[in-house]
Amino acid sequence: MSTSVARGLLNLRKLEIEDCHSMEEVITEEQQQGEGVMTLFPLLEELNLTKLSKLGHFFVTEHALKFPFLREVEIYDCPEMKTFIQQKYVSTPSFESVNSDDEMKVDDLNKAMFNSKVSCPNLEKLYIRNCGKLRNLMSPSVARGLLNLRRLEIEDCHSMEEVITEAEQQGEGIMTLFPLLEELHLLTLPKLGHFFLTEHALKFPFLKQVVISGCPEMKTFVQQKSVSTPSFESVNSDDEVKVDDLNKAMFKYKVSCPNLEKLYIRNCGKLRNLMSPSVARGLLNLRRLEIEDCHSMEEVITEAEQQGEGIMTLFPLLEELHLLTLPKLGHFFLTEHALKFPFLQQVVISGCPEMTTFVQQKSVSTPSFESVNNDDEVKVDDLNKAMFNYKVSCPNLEKLYILNCGKLRNLMSQSVANGLLNLRDLTIEDCQSIEKVITEEEQQGEGIMTLFPLLEELKLRRLFSLGHFFLTEHALQIPFLREVMIYDCPEMKTFVQQGISVSTPSLRNVNHEYVEKVDLNKWTQQMFTSQVCVV
């Protein structure tokens, strides 16, 4: 349509254009535009531009444009589109000038999809997909004006290098970006290096879900070029913090997302560390954390230089943790602290061949949840020989799955096992080096031990070095265990020590066969004595 027609559509609420393969622009340029701010489609709420293979822009104009009620924008499969409003002059006013208009070049205005000449104050949802030439999404001034944006999704834009373009004169301080943003998805952006290059510390006060997937060049979320701005929690004095240190993790202490609930990181090939301890401590509402296919990741939380002593509650509301296909991951966190995850219910660790311990201890001077020996007598090597040691507490853990962890030798210490009062499902598969599930501790005492009082399912598969589940002098009781599967464990001669009874009054299914009133230790011994091999 022409500009004059567009100005006459005072009641247009939804505009959708799809599969028009010759369309080059939506609104045609008129020679005598005049100057000033133009309100276009004053009641427009939804704009969808889909599969327009030749579309270069929405409108070429000298005006600054305002879409006062626009709530949702979706631009999908428009490979030639680099900017929404193509500016040919800079003589018209902008909504927020980054520099003086006289100093601003047309090239600078047109290098982002949305620049300072565009205002969408009520935009709530913005989806950008399959825009092959798009390098940057918006300028900082546009981002600051999107006070109502709740969902931002960018996918399959193979030229995108950053989401928000760098502002030349930033000033200092803490910037609240997208104050109502709840969901952020960055998907299959092979050239994306960072979300924003800035000197600011950034706050996303209502951000609940972040998904970053298929961004192989992305090593940090906010790229810091200076450390002169305040942080939310200084690790050291800002003067002592190097830019390299700030940029070595995806999220560091210059970024605050206090309401983040779900964080998914996938296919970020150069990412080595996810976040600093100060960021982790600030994620008070995080409920699900999933990291997958990040082939350079070495640790999830970076080591803090000045840790102090004591017990740290990490992610106090975290319920699910998935660490999947991380071939270089050595541990979750290197720390001196004892760690508590009070609401953690499910842990899945799969495809982490270098991971032998969940929390790597470098000192034993901090308190533990249950001391096995005097701390002075416990060696760091002893603490780090199991995936979970007594410096880690997960009192509400219900499901634990460990798969394809090639160097893992022991799963947990006895004190950790004693603390897993709510564990219902334990699965260990394809861990070639595991020798025992629970490591024994020297001072056991005597009597009957109730192990995993709520455990219902136990699966041990393809554990070629497993000798036994637990080497103990106690008689064991696992009262609610209903189903057991033990496959391809050729070194396992007994479930526990020979001659020790294992009471499982609820057990009804062993390797898919009905059983009743069976001693699990005797059953295991008989299975291997009779050379029964189940594949």
Sequence and secondary structure as in RCSB ss.txt:
>XXXX:A:sequence
MSTSVARGLLNLRKLEIEDCHSMEEVITEEQQQGEGVMTLFPLLEELNLTKLSKLGHFFVTEHALKFPFLREVEI
YDCPEMKTFIQQKYVSTPSFESVNSDDEMKVDDLNKAMFNSKVSCPNLEKLYIRNCGKLRNLMSPSVARGLLNLR
RLEIEDCHSMEEVITEAEQQGEGIMTLFPLLEELHLLTLPKLGHFFLTEHALKFPFLKQVVISGCPEMKTFVQQK
SVSTPSFESVNSDDEVKVDDLNKAMFKYKVSCPNLEKLYIRNCGKLRNLMSPSVARGLLNLRRLEIEDCHSMEEV
ITEAEQQGEGIMTLFPLLEELHLLTLPKLGHFFLTEHALKFPFLQQVVISGCPEMTTFVQQKSVSTPSFESVNND
DEVKVDDLNKAMFNYKVSCPNLEKLYILNCGKLRNLMSQSVANGLLNLRDLTIEDCQSIEKVITEEEQQGEGIMT
LFPLLEELKLRRLFSLGHFFLTEHALQIPFLREVMIYDCPEMKTFVQQGISVSTPSLRNVNHEYVEKVDLNKWTQ
QMFTSQVCVV
>XXXX:A:secstr
 BHHHHHH TT  EEEEES TT  EEEB  S   SSEEE STT  EEEEES TT  EEEEESSEEE TT  EEEE
ES TT   SEEES   S  SS SS GGG  HHHHTTSSB TTEE TT  EEEEE  TT  EEE HHHHHH TT  
EEEEES TT  EEE   SS  SSEEE STT  EEEEES TT  EEEEESSEEE TT  EEEEES TT   SEEES
   S  SS SS GGG  HHHHTTSSB TTEE TT  EEEEE  TT  EEE HHHHHH TT  EEEEES TT  EE
E   SS  SSEEE STT  EEEEES TT  EEEEESSEEE TT  EEEEES TT   SEEES   S  SS SS G
GG  HHHHTTSSB TTEE TT  EEEEES TT  EEEEHHHHHH TT  EEEEES TT  EEEE  S   SSEEE
 STT  EEEEES TT  EEE  SSEEE TT  EEEEES TT   SSSTT  EE TT  EETTEE  S  HHHHHH
HHHHTT    
